[in-house]
């Protein structure tokens, strides 16, 4: 039925209140049944800070002072490499292993960006993990953060090693390019008996540099990492809260009741 005034709609709704009550109860019951099929999901959050020492980049000759502060795109070159470590396959394997050792069932297909999320906001990063158990969500978030932090420190060490080897290589090459063989040995603090030994040394050190650089995953020594706030078990679910689902069902039932009262034929109390 259409064309009803606001007063008529209100009058019909009041006189058919029982329809609203019945449908609201049915809606709440439907919400309760639905909540039983979807357990509540909890999200635990930890805070991690990743800082880039731009002055260190200047000292290393990677940027000039007049380019500071770095623009977002230039800064992100270093930070995105750190973010990638969180989803590195080796990190996933270590997280799963650590979780299993603590009696927490976790398989690779559960390690998704939905359940394990990294939210980067400048140098302050939020590490979020979801689970149907609030304590497990917090434990997994802390395991993930601890493993990733360890991996970042290891990678930074490898990058530092590659840079150090590169300096050694440059020093040796400079000595042997500018001095005769015996004097070059003194200059480079080496004891090669022949050019063949030098060539073999240079080849080996170059291979070490490549290997260390690969193991560094682009994590530059100017990056520093701090676990600011470990995750705590969340007090309330972020998804599928039973009380909220029941409330939503009741409200939808109430809305349906209002629509029904408008569509039913008018009874004797209306004119």
SEBA-968762 format. One record per residue: residue in three letters; x, y, z of N, C-alpha, C in turn. Coordinates in nm, 2 decimals, padded with zeros to 4 digits. Layout:
# SEBA-968762
resn n_X n_Y n_Z ca_X ca_Y ca_Z c_X c_Y c_Z
ala X Y Z X Y Z X Y Z
...
//
This chain:
# SEBA-968762
resn n_X n_Y n_Z ca_X ca_Y ca_Z c_X c_Y c_Z
unk 00.09 -00.12 00.00 00.00 00.00 00.00 00.09 00.12 00.00
unk 00.06 00.22 -00.08 00.14 00.34 -00.09 00.05 00.47 -00.06
unk 00.12 00.58 -00.06 00.05 00.70 -00.03 00.01 00.73 00.11
unk 00.06 00.66 00.20 00.03 00.68 00.34 00.11 00.80 00.40
unk 00.04 00.88 00.48 00.11 00.99 00.55 00.19 00.93 00.66
unk 00.28 01.02 00.71 00.36 00.98 00.83 00.28 00.94 00.95
unk 00.17 01.02 00.97 00.08 00.99 01.09 00.02 00.85 01.07
unk -00.02 00.82 00.95 -00.09 00.69 00.92 00.01 00.58 00.94
unk 00.13 00.60 00.89 00.24 00.49 00.91 00.26 00.47 01.05
unk 00.27 00.57 01.13 00.30 00.56 01.28 00.18 00.49 01.34
unk 00.06 00.53 01.30 -00.06 00.47 01.36 -00.07 00.32 01.34
unk -00.04 00.28 01.21 -00.04 00.14 01.17 00.07 00.06 01.25
unk 00.18 00.12 01.26 00.29 00.06 01.33 00.26 00.03 01.47
unk 00.20 00.13 01.54 00.17 00.11 01.68 00.06 00.00 01.70
unk -00.04 00.00 01.61 -00.14 -00.10 01.63 -00.10 -00.24 01.59
unk 00.01 -00.25 01.51 00.06 -00.38 01.47 00.20 -00.41 01.53
unk 00.21 -00.36 01.65 00.34 -00.37 01.72 00.39 -00.51 01.73
unk 00.30 -00.60 01.75 00.34 -00.74 01.77 00.41 -00.80 01.65
unk 00.38 -00.74 01.53 00.45 -00.79 01.41 00.60 -00.75 01.42
unk 00.62 -00.62 01.46 00.76 -00.57 01.48 00.83 -00.66 01.58
unk 00.77 -00.69 01.69 00.83 -00.77 01.80 00.87 -00.91 01.75
unk 00.77 -00.97 01.68 00.79 -01.11 01.63 00.91 -01.11 01.53
unk 00.91 -01.02 01.43 01.01 -01.01 01.33 01.15 -00.98 01.39
unk 01.15 -00.89 01.49 01.27 -00.85 01.56 01.33 -00.97 01.63
unk 01.24 -01.05 01.69 01.29 -01.17 01.76 01.34 -01.27 01.66
unk 01.27 -01.29 01.55 01.31 -01.39 01.45 01.44 -01.34 01.39
unk 01.46 -01.21 01.37 01.59 -01.16 01.31 01.70 -01.18 01.41
unk 01.68 -01.16 01.54 01.78 -01.19 01.64 01.82 -01.33 01.65
unk 01.71 -01.42 01.63 01.74 -01.56 01.63 01.82 -01.61 01.51
unk 01.79 -01.55 01.40 01.86 -01.58 01.28 02.01 -01.53 01.29
unk 02.03 -01.42 01.36 02.16 -01.37 01.38 02.24 -01.46 01.48
unk 02.17 -01.51 01.58 02.23 -01.60 01.67 02.27 -01.73 01.60
unk 02.19 -01.78 01.52 02.22 -01.91 01.44 02.34 -01.88 01.35
unk 02.34 -01.76 01.29 02.45 -01.73 01.20 02.58 -01.72 01.27
unk 02.57 -01.66 01.40 02.69 -01.64 01.48 02.75 -01.78 01.52
unk 02.67 -01.88 01.53 02.72 -02.01 01.56 02.80 -02.08 01.45
unk 02.78 -02.03 01.33 02.85 -02.09 01.21 02.98 -02.01 01.18
unk 02.99 -01.89 01.24 03.11 -01.80 01.22 03.16 -01.77 01.35
unk 03.27 -01.83 01.40 03.33 -01.80 01.53 03.39 -01.66 01.52
unk 03.39 -01.59 01.63 03.44 -01.45 01.63 03.59 -01.45 01.60
unk 03.63 -01.35 01.53 03.77 -01.33 01.49 03.84 -01.22 01.57
unk 03.95 -01.25 01.63 04.02 -01.15 01.71 04.15 -01.10 01.64
unk 04.18 -00.98 01.66 04.30 -00.92 01.59 04.40 -00.86 01.70
unk 04.52 -00.92 01.71 04.62 -00.87 01.80 04.72 -00.78 01.72
unk 04.76 -00.67 01.78 04.85 -00.57 01.72 04.97 -00.55 01.79
unk 05.08 -00.54 01.72 05.21 -00.50 01.78 05.26 -00.38 01.70
unk 05.35 -00.30 01.77 05.40 -00.18 01.70 05.55 -00.20 01.68
unk 05.60 -00.17 01.56 05.74 -00.18 01.52 05.78 -00.06 01.45
unk 05.90 -00.01 01.49 05.95 00.11 01.43 06.08 00.08 01.34
unk 06.07 00.13 01.22 06.18 00.11 01.12 06.23 00.25 01.09
unk 06.35 00.28 01.12 06.40 00.42 01.10 06.52 00.42 01.01
unk 06.53 00.52 00.92 06.64 00.53 00.82 06.72 00.65 00.86
unk 06.85 00.62 00.89 06.94 00.73 00.92 06.99 00.79 00.79
unk 06.93 00.91 00.75 06.97 00.97 00.63 07.11 01.03 00.63
unk 07.16 01.07 00.74 07.29 01.12 00.75 07.39 01.01 00.72
unk 07.36 00.88 00.76 07.45 00.77 00.73 07.45 00.75 00.57
unk 07.34 00.77 00.51 07.34 00.77 00.36 07.44 00.87 00.30
unk 07.44 00.99 00.36 07.52 01.10 00.31 07.67 01.06 00.33
unk 07.70 01.00 00.45 07.84 00.96 00.49 07.89 00.85 00.39
unk 07.79 00.77 00.35 07.83 00.65 00.26 07.83 00.70 00.11
unk 07.80 00.82 00.09 07.80 00.88 -00.05 07.69 00.83 -00.13
unk 07.58 00.79 -00.07 07.46 00.74 -00.15 07.37 00.86 -00.19
unk 07.37 00.96 -00.11 07.29 01.09 -00.14 07.37 01.20 -00.09
unk 07.34 01.32 -00.14 07.40 01.45 -00.10 07.32 01.52 00.00
unk 07.38 01.60 00.08 07.31 01.67 00.19 07.20 01.76 00.14
unk 07.21 01.82 00.02 07.11 01.90 -00.03 06.98 01.83 -00.07
unk 06.99 01.69 -00.08 06.87 01.61 -00.11 06.79 01.57 00.01
unk 06.84 01.61 00.13 06.76 01.57 00.25 06.66 01.68 00.29
unk 06.55 01.65 00.35 06.51 01.51 00.37 06.46 01.44 00.24
unk 06.48 01.31 00.24 06.44 01.23 00.12 06.29 01.24 00.09
unk 06.26 01.24 -00.03 06.12 01.23 -00.07 06.07 01.09 -00.04
unk 05.94 01.07 -00.04 05.88 00.94 -00.01 05.93 00.83 -00.10
unk 05.93 00.85 -00.23 05.98 00.74 -00.32 06.12 00.70 -00.29
unk 06.21 00.80 -00.26 06.35 00.77 -00.24 06.36 00.70 -00.10
unk 06.29 00.74 00.00 06.29 00.68 00.13 06.24 00.54 00.12
unk 06.13 00.52 00.04 06.06 00.39 00.03 06.15 00.28 -00.03
unk 06.25 00.32 -00.11 06.34 00.22 -00.16 06.41 00.14 -00.05
unk 06.44 00.20 00.06 06.50 00.13 00.17 06.40 00.06 00.26
unk 06.29 00.13 00.28 06.19 00.07 00.37 06.11 -00.04 00.31
unk 06.08 -00.04 00.18 06.01 -00.15 00.12 06.09 -00.28 00.12
unk 06.22 -00.27 00.12 06.30 -00.39 00.13 06.28 -00.45 00.27
unk 06.27 -00.37 00.37 06.25 -00.42 00.51 06.11 -00.48 00.52
unk 06.01 -00.42 00.45 05.87 -00.48 00.46 05.86 -00.61 00.39
unk 05.94 -00.63 00.28 05.94 -00.76 00.21 05.99 -00.87 00.29
unk 06.08 -00.84 00.39 06.13 -00.95 00.48 06.02 -01.02 00.56
unk 05.91 -00.94 00.59 05.81 -01.00 00.67 05.73 -01.11 00.60
unk 05.73 -01.11 00.47 05.67 -01.22 00.39 05.77 -01.30 00.32
unk 05.89 -01.29 00.35 06.00 -01.38 00.30 05.97 -01.53 00.32
unk 05.98 -01.61 00.23 05.95 -01.76 00.25 06.02 -01.82 00.37
unk 06.15 -01.78 00.39 06.22 -01.83 00.50 06.16 -01.79 00.64
unk 06.11 -01.66 00.64 06.05 -01.61 00.76 05.92 -01.69 00.79
unk 05.85 -01.71 00.68 05.72 -01.79 00.70 05.75 -01.93 00.76
unk 05.85 -01.99 00.71 05.89 -02.13 00.76 05.93 -02.12 00.90
unk 06.00 -02.02 00.94 06.05 -02.00 01.08 05.93 -01.97 01.17
unk 05.84 -01.89 01.12 05.72 -01.86 01.21 05.64 -01.98 01.23
unk 05.61 -02.06 01.12 05.53 -02.18 01.14 05.60 -02.28 01.23
unk 05.74 -02.29 01.22 05.81 -02.38 01.31 05.80 -02.34 01.45
unk 05.82 -02.21 01.48 05.81 -02.16 01.62 05.67 -02.17 01.67
unk 05.57 -02.15 01.59 05.43 -02.16 01.64 05.41 -02.31 01.67
unk 05.45 -02.40 01.59 05.42 -02.54 01.62 05.50 -02.59 01.74
unk 05.62 -02.53 01.77 05.69 -02.57 01.89 05.62 -02.52 02.01
unk 05.54 -02.42 02.00 05.46 -02.37 02.11 05.32 -02.43 02.12
unk 05.30 -02.53 02.04 05.17 -02.59 02.04 05.06 -02.52 01.96
unk 05.10 -02.43 01.88 05.00 -02.35 01.80 04.99 -02.41 01.66
unk 04.88 -02.47 01.62 04.87 -02.52 01.48 04.87 -02.41 01.38
unk 04.96 -02.41 01.29 04.97 -02.31 01.18 05.03 -02.38 01.06
unk 04.96 -02.36 00.95 05.01 -02.42 00.82 05.03 -02.30 00.72
unk 05.10 -02.33 00.62 05.14 -02.22 00.52 05.02 -02.15 00.46
unk 04.92 -02.23 00.43 04.80 -02.16 00.36 04.73 -02.06 00.45
unk 04.75 -02.07 00.59 04.69 -01.98 00.68 04.78 -01.85 00.69
unk 04.90 -01.85 00.64 04.99 -01.74 00.65 04.96 -01.65 00.53
unk 04.85 -01.57 00.53 04.81 -01.48 00.43 04.81 -01.34 00.48
unk 04.81 -01.25 00.38 04.81 -01.10 00.42 04.68 -01.07 00.50
unk 04.58 -01.15 00.49 04.45 -01.12 00.56 04.47 -01.15 00.71
unk 04.53 -01.27 00.74 04.56 -01.31 00.88 04.69 -01.25 00.94
unk 04.78 -01.23 00.85 04.91 -01.17 00.89 04.93 -01.04 00.81
unk 04.90 -00.93 00.87 04.90 -00.80 00.80 05.01 -00.70 00.85
unk 05.07 -00.64 00.76 05.17 -00.54 00.79 05.12 -00.40 00.74
unk 05.09 -00.31 00.83 05.04 -00.18 00.79 05.15 -00.07 00.82
unk 05.21 -00.02 00.71 05.32 00.07 00.72 05.26 00.22 00.72
unk 05.30 00.29 00.83 05.26 00.43 00.84 05.38 00.51 00.88
unk 05.46 00.55 00.78 05.58 00.61 00.80 05.68 00.52 00.87
unk 05.75 00.56 00.97 05.84 00.47 01.04 05.78 00.38 01.15
unk 05.65 00.41 01.17 05.57 00.33 01.27 05.49 00.23 01.20
unk 05.52 00.10 01.22 05.45 00.00 01.15 05.36 -00.08 01.25
unk 05.24 -00.12 01.20 05.15 -00.20 01.28 05.15 -00.35 01.23
unk 05.18 -00.44 01.32 05.18 -00.58 01.29 05.06 -00.64 01.34
unk 04.97 -00.70 01.26 04.84 -00.75 01.30 04.82 -00.89 01.26
unk 04.77 -00.97 01.35 04.75 -01.11 01.33 04.61 -01.15 01.38
unk 04.53 -01.22 01.30 04.39 -01.26 01.33 04.38 -01.41 01.36
unk 04.30 -01.44 01.46 04.27 -01.57 01.50 04.14 -01.58 01.57
unk 04.08 -01.70 01.58 03.96 -01.72 01.66 03.99 -01.72 01.81
unk 04.11 -01.73 01.85 04.15 -01.73 01.99 04.24 -01.60 02.01
unk 04.19 -01.51 02.11 04.27 -01.39 02.13 04.41 -01.41 02.18
unk 04.43 -01.51 02.26 04.57 -01.53 02.31 04.66 -01.59 02.20
unk 04.61 -01.67 02.11 04.68 -01.72 02.00 04.72 -01.61 01.90
unk 04.62 -01.52 01.88 04.65 -01.40 01.79 04.76 -01.32 01.84
unk 04.77 -01.30 01.97 04.88 -01.22 02.03 05.01 -01.30 02.02
unk 05.01 -01.43 02.05 05.13 -01.51 02.04 05.19 -01.51 01.90
unk 05.10 -01.53 01.80 05.14 -01.54 01.66 05.20 -01.40 01.62
unk 05.14 -01.29 01.66 05.19 -01.16 01.62 05.33 -01.14 01.68
unk 05.35 -01.18 01.80 05.48 -01.16 01.86 05.58 -01.26 01.80
unk 05.54 -01.38 01.77 05.63 -01.47 01.70 05.67 -01.42 01.56
unk 05.58 -01.37 01.49 05.60 -01.31 01.35 05.70 -01.19 01.36
unk 05.67 -01.11 01.46 05.75 -00.99 01.47 05.89 -01.02 01.52
unk 05.91 -01.12 01.61 06.04 -01.16 01.66 06.12 -01.22 01.55
unk 06.06 -01.31 01.47 06.13 -01.38 01.36 06.17 -01.28 01.25
unk 06.08 -01.19 01.22 06.11 -01.09 01.11 06.22 -00.99 01.16
unk 06.21 -00.95 01.29 06.31 -00.86 01.34 06.45 -00.93 01.34
unk 06.46 -01.06 01.37 06.58 -01.13 01.37 06.63 -01.14 01.22
unk 06.54 -01.17 01.13 06.58 -01.18 00.99 06.63 -01.05 00.94
unk 06.57 -00.94 00.98 06.62 -00.81 00.93 06.76 -00.78 00.99
unk 06.78 -00.81 01.11 06.91 -00.79 01.17 07.02 -00.87 01.10
unk 06.98 -01.00 01.07 07.08 -01.09 01.00 07.11 -01.03 00.86
unk 07.00 -00.99 00.79 07.02 -00.93 00.65 07.10 -00.81 00.66
unk 07.08 -00.72 00.75 07.16 -00.60 00.76 07.31 -00.63 00.79
unk 07.33 -00.74 00.87 07.47 -00.78 00.89 07.54 -00.83 00.76
unk 07.46 -00.90 00.68 07.51 -00.95 00.55 07.55 -00.83 00.46
unk 07.46 -00.73 00.46 07.48 -00.62 00.37 07.61 -00.54 00.42
unk 07.62 -00.53 00.55 07.74 -00.46 00.61 07.87 -00.54 00.57
unk 07.86 -00.67 00.57 07.97 -00.76 00.54 08.01 -00.74 00.39
unk 07.91 -00.73 00.30 07.93 -00.71 00.16 08.00 -00.58 00.13
unk 07.96 -00.47 00.21 08.02 -00.34 00.19 08.16 -00.34 00.24
unk 08.19 -00.41 00.35 08.32 -00.42 00.40 08.41 -00.49 00.31
unk 08.36 -00.60 00.25 08.44 -00.68 00.15 08.47 -00.59 00.03
unk 08.37 -00.51 -00.01 08.39 -00.42 -00.12 08.50 -00.32 -00.10
unk 08.51 -00.27 00.02 08.62 -00.17 00.06 08.75 -00.24 00.05
unk 08.76 -00.37 00.11 08.88 -00.44 00.10 08.93 -00.47 -00.04
unk 08.83 -00.50 -00.12 08.86 -00.53 -00.26 08.92 -00.41 -00.33
unk 08.85 -00.29 -00.31 08.90 -00.17 -00.37 09.04 -00.14 -00.32
unk 09.07 -00.16 -00.19 09.20 -00.13 -00.14 09.31 -00.21 -00.20
unk 09.28 -00.34 -00.21 09.38 -00.44 -00.27 09.40 -00.40 -00.42
unk 09.29 -00.38 -00.49 09.31 -00.34 -00.63 09.38 -00.22 -00.65
unk 09.36 -00.12 -00.57 09.43 00.01 -00.58 09.58 -00.01 -00.56
unk 09.61 -00.09 -00.45 09.76 -00.11 -00.43 09.83 -00.18 -00.54
unk 09.76 -00.28 -00.60 09.83 -00.36 -00.71 09.83 -00.28 -00.84
unk 09.74 -00.19 -00.85 09.73 -00.11 -00.98 09.83 00.00 -00.98
unk 09.88 00.05 -00.86 09.97 00.16 -00.85 10.11 00.13 -00.82
unk 10.13 00.01 -00.76 10.27 -00.03 -00.72 10.32 -00.16 -00.78
unk 10.45 -00.18 -00.77 10.50 -00.31 -00.82 10.46 -00.42 -00.72
unk 10.47 -00.54 -00.76 10.41 -00.65 -00.69 10.45 -00.66 -00.54
unk 10.58 -00.65 -00.52 10.63 -00.66 -00.38 10.58 -00.55 -00.29
unk 10.59 -00.43 -00.34 10.54 -00.31 -00.27 10.38 -00.32 -00.25
unk 10.32 -00.37 -00.35 10.17 -00.38 -00.34 10.13 -00.47 -00.23
unk 10.20 -00.58 -00.22 10.18 -00.68 -00.11 10.18 -00.61 00.03
unk 10.29 -00.52 00.05 10.30 -00.45 00.17 10.18 -00.35 00.19
unk 10.15 -00.28 00.08 10.04 -00.18 00.08 09.91 -00.25 00.12
unk 09.88 -00.37 00.06 09.75 -00.43 00.08 09.75 -00.53 00.20
unk 09.87 -00.54 00.27 09.88 -00.64 00.38 09.85 -00.78 00.33
unk 09.90 -00.81 00.21 09.88 -00.95 00.16 10.02 -01.01 00.13
unk 10.02 -01.14 00.09 10.15 -01.21 00.07 10.13 -01.30 -00.06
unk 10.09 -01.24 -00.17 10.07 -01.32 -00.29 10.21 -01.34 -00.35
unk 10.24 -01.47 -00.39 10.37 -01.50 -00.45 10.37 -01.48 -00.60
unk 10.25 -01.47 -00.66 10.24 -01.45 -00.80 10.11 -01.38 -00.84
unk 10.10 -01.33 -00.96 09.98 -01.27 -01.00 09.86 -01.36 -01.00
unk 09.89 -01.49 -01.02 09.78 -01.59 -01.02 09.71 -01.60 -00.88
unk 09.79 -01.58 -00.78 09.73 -01.58 -00.64 09.64 -01.46 -00.62
unk 09.69 -01.35 -00.68 09.61 -01.23 -00.67 09.47 -01.24 -00.74
unk 09.48 -01.30 -00.86 09.36 -01.32 -00.94 09.26 -01.41 -00.87
unk 09.31 -01.52 -00.81 09.23 -01.61 -00.74 09.16 -01.54 -00.62
unk 09.24 -01.46 -00.55 09.19 -01.39 -00.43 09.08 -01.29 -00.47
unk 09.10 -01.22 -00.58 09.00 -01.12 -00.62 08.87 -01.19 -00.67
unk 08.89 -01.31 -00.73 08.77 -01.38 -00.77 08.69 -01.43 -00.65
unk 08.76 -01.48 -00.55 08.69 -01.53 -00.43 08.62 -01.42 -00.36
unk 08.69 -01.31 -00.34 08.63 -01.20 -00.27 08.51 -01.14 -00.34
unk 08.51 -01.14 -00.47 08.40 -01.09 -00.55 08.28 -01.19 -00.54
unk 08.31 -01.32 -00.53 08.20 -01.42 -00.51 08.14 -01.40 -00.37
unk 08.22 -01.37 -00.27 08.17 -01.35 -00.14 08.09 -01.22 -00.13
unk 08.12 -01.12 -00.20 08.05 -01.00 -00.20 07.91 -01.02 -00.26
unk 07.91 -01.10 -00.37 07.78 -01.13 -00.44 07.69 -01.21 -00.34
unk 07.75 -01.31 -00.28 07.68 -01.39 -00.18 07.62 -01.31 -00.07
unk 07.71 -01.23 -00.01 07.66 -01.15 00.11 07.56 -01.05 00.07
unk 07.57 -00.99 -00.05 07.47 -00.89 -00.09 07.34 -00.96 -00.12
unk 07.34 -01.08 -00.17 07.21 -01.15 -00.19 07.15 -01.18 -00.06
unk 07.23 -01.22 00.04 07.17 -01.26 00.17 07.13 -01.13 00.25
unk 07.17 -01.01 00.20 07.13 -00.89 00.26 06.99 -00.84 00.22
unk 06.94 -00.89 00.11 06.80 -00.86 00.06 06.78 -00.71 00.06
unk 06.89 -00.63 00.03 06.87 -00.49 00.02 06.85 -00.41 00.15
unk 06.87 -00.48 00.26 06.86 -00.41 00.39 06.99 -00.34 00.43
unk 06.98 -00.21 00.41 07.10 -00.12 00.42 07.13 -00.10 00.57
unk 07.26 -00.09 00.61 07.30 -00.06 00.75 07.24 00.07 00.81
unk 07.20 00.16 00.72 07.14 00.28 00.78 07.00 00.26 00.84
unk 06.95 00.14 00.82 06.82 00.11 00.88 06.83 00.06 01.02
unk 06.75 00.10 01.11 06.74 00.05 01.25 06.60 00.00 01.28
unk 06.59 -00.09 01.37 06.46 -00.16 01.40 06.44 -00.16 01.55
unk 06.32 -00.13 01.60 06.28 -00.14 01.74 06.14 -00.19 01.75
unk 06.13 -00.30 01.84 06.00 -00.35 01.88 05.94 -00.25 01.98
unk 05.85 -00.16 01.95 05.80 -00.06 02.04 05.70 -00.12 02.14
unk 05.61 -00.20 02.08 05.50 -00.25 02.17 05.46 -00.39 02.13
unk 05.49 -00.49 02.21 05.45 -00.63 02.17 05.30 -00.64 02.18
unk 05.25 -00.74 02.11 05.10 -00.76 02.10 05.05 -00.82 02.23
unk 04.93 -00.77 02.27 04.85 -00.82 02.38 04.72 -00.89 02.33
unk 04.67 -00.99 02.41 04.54 -01.05 02.36 04.43 -00.94 02.36
unk 04.36 -00.93 02.25 04.25 -00.83 02.23 04.14 -00.87 02.32
unk 04.07 -00.77 02.37 03.95 -00.79 02.46 03.83 -00.83 02.39
unk 03.81 -00.78 02.27 03.69 -00.80 02.19 03.72 -00.84 02.05
unk 03.63 -00.91 01.98 03.66 -00.95 01.84 03.64 -00.84 01.75
unk 03.71 -00.85 01.63 03.70 -00.75 01.53 03.60 -00.79 01.42
unk 03.57 -00.92 01.41 03.47 -00.97 01.32 03.39 -01.08 01.39
unk 03.26 -01.08 01.34 03.17 -01.19 01.38 03.14 -01.19 01.53
unk 03.13 -01.07 01.59 03.09 -01.07 01.73 02.95 -01.11 01.75
unk 02.93 -01.21 01.83 02.79 -01.27 01.84 02.69 -01.17 01.88
unk 02.72 -01.08 01.98 02.63 -00.98 02.02 02.59 -00.88 01.91
unk 02.69 -00.84 01.83 02.67 -00.75 01.73 02.59 -00.81 01.61
unk 02.61 -00.94 01.59 02.54 -01.01 01.48 02.39 -01.02 01.52
unk 02.37 -01.06 01.65 02.23 -01.07 01.70 02.16 -00.94 01.69
unk 02.23 -00.83 01.73 02.17 -00.70 01.73 02.14 -00.66 01.59
unk 02.23 -00.69 01.49 02.21 -00.65 01.35 02.08 -00.73 01.30
unk 02.07 -00.86 01.34 01.96 -00.94 01.30 01.83 -00.88 01.35
unk 01.83 -00.84 01.48 01.71 -00.78 01.54 01.67 -00.65 01.47
unk 01.77 -00.57 01.44 01.74 -00.44 01.37 01.68 -00.47 01.23
unk 01.74 -00.56 01.16 01.69 -00.60 01.03 01.54 -00.65 01.04
unk 01.52 -00.73 01.14 01.38 -00.78 01.16 01.29 -00.67 01.19
unk 01.33 -00.57 01.28 01.25 -00.46 01.31 01.21 -00.38 01.18
unk 01.31 -00.36 01.10 01.29 -00.28 00.97 01.19 -00.36 00.88
unk 01.21 -00.49 00.88 01.12 -00.57 00.80 00.98 -00.56 00.85
unk 00.96 -00.55 00.99 00.83 -00.54 01.05 00.76 -00.41 01.01
unk 00.84 -00.30 01.00 00.79 -00.17 00.96 00.74 -00.17 00.82
unk 00.81 -00.24 00.73 00.77 -00.25 00.59 00.65 -00.34 00.58
unk 00.64 -00.44 00.66 00.52 -00.53 00.66 00.39 -00.45 00.70
unk 00.40 -00.37 00.80 00.29 -00.30 00.85 00.24 -00.20 00.74
unk 00.33 -00.15 00.66 00.29 -00.06 00.55 00.22 -00.14 00.44
unk 00.25 -00.26 00.42 00.20 -00.34 00.31 00.07 -00.41 00.34
unk 00.05 -00.45 00.47 -00.07 -00.52 00.51 -00.19 -00.43 00.49
unk -00.31 -00.49 00.45 -00.43 -00.41 00.44 -00.47 -00.34 00.57
unk -00.53 -00.23 00.55 -00.57 -00.15 00.67 -00.68 -00.22 00.75
unk -00.67 -00.22 00.88 -00.77 -00.28 00.97 -00.87 -00.17 01.01
unk -00.97 -00.22 01.09 -01.08 -00.13 01.12 -01.04 -00.01 01.20
unk -00.92 00.00 01.25 -00.89 00.11 01.34 -00.85 00.24 01.26
unk -00.82 00.22 01.12 -00.78 00.33 01.04 -00.90 00.38 00.96
unk -00.89 00.50 00.92 -01.00 00.56 00.84 -00.94 00.60 00.70
//
